[in-house]
Amino acid sequence: DAKTTQPPSMDCAEGRAANLPCNHSTISGNEYVYWYRQIHSQGPQYIIHGLKNNETNEMASLIITEDRKSSTLILPHATLRDTAVYYCIVRGNSGYSTLTFGKGTMLLVSP
Amino acid sequence: EADIYQTPRYLVIGTGKKITLECSQTMGHDKMYWYQQDPGMELHLIHYSYGVNSTEKGDLSSESTVSRIRTEHFPLTLESARPSHTSQYLCASSGANYNYGYTFGSGTRLTVV
């Protein structure tokens, strides 16, 4: 699976949009981009995933560049409860592919 | 509500003891996983299973063992606990439609003294 690069930390004011970047320049055509978050050492929580089209669900939006070498997770109105470590993971499309977690981005949402 | 359960939530145990960390899921998922995470560090996959009687070692070498006799149950065992085993152990599962990602349990925080 392709390697990802994320900033180690980011800050965001409560109520503002949080935009978390991820670089995955070696992604291959059949690999998906997944985002998870982990709040204070709880089990990671699935947020969203995508292949090449932008995706949106009740939690977040995922914007993938046309060349698929990078993506951005958007939390439209960040709250204090969104403070967490956010992981960007690239994973193959086989049902037997496992998830490999990197260091992620620590997002701190402040009042 | 379908979910994944890990017990105990916290465990403090002496060196040399045998321990089993329990993980059960009610979602009928065929795939299950164990990750190990030291405080402030990354998650590392130590074991996984694609179904009953299937077990595989993960990316990080571990002295623990696992078994998968029932679909819903994936326990992890340490035959002789050591202080180096002190860590958080997270169990996860995924279904046939793997695109919906993994569901994680709340974890077991193990301390070996």
HADDOCK unambig.tbl for C-alpha pairs under 7 A between the chains (distance, minus, plus):
assign (segid A and resid 42 and name CA) (segid B and resid 106 and name CA) 5.43 0.50 0.50
assign (segid A and resid 42 and name CA) (segid B and resid 107 and name CA) 6.79 0.50 0.50
assign (segid A and resid 43 and name CA) (segid B and resid 90 and name CA) 6.49 0.50 0.50
assign (segid A and resid 43 and name CA) (segid B and resid 104 and name CA) 5.18 0.50 0.50
assign (segid A and resid 43 and name CA) (segid B and resid 105 and name CA) 5.58 0.50 0.50
assign (segid A and resid 43 and name CA) (segid B and resid 106 and name CA) 4.94 0.50 0.50
assign (segid A and resid 43 and name CA) (segid B and resid 107 and name CA) 6.22 0.50 0.50
assign (segid A and resid 44 and name CA) (segid B and resid 104 and name CA) 6.12 0.50 0.50
assign (segid A and resid 45 and name CA) (segid B and resid 103 and name CA) 6.99 0.50 0.50
assign (segid A and resid 45 and name CA) (segid B and resid 104 and name CA) 6.89 0.50 0.50
assign (segid A and resid 46 and name CA) (segid B and resid 101 and name CA) 6.35 0.50 0.50
assign (segid A and resid 46 and name CA) (segid B and resid 102 and name CA) 6.75 0.50 0.50
assign (segid A and resid 95 and name CA) (segid B and resid 98 and name CA) 5.70 0.50 0.50
assign (segid A and resid 101 and name CA) (segid B and resid 42 and name CA) 6.48 0.50 0.50
assign (segid A and resid 101 and name CA) (segid B and resid 43 and name CA) 5.86 0.50 0.50
assign (segid A and resid 102 and name CA) (segid B and resid 42 and name CA) 6.00 0.50 0.50
assign (segid A and resid 103 and name CA) (segid B and resid 42 and name CA) 5.51 0.50 0.50
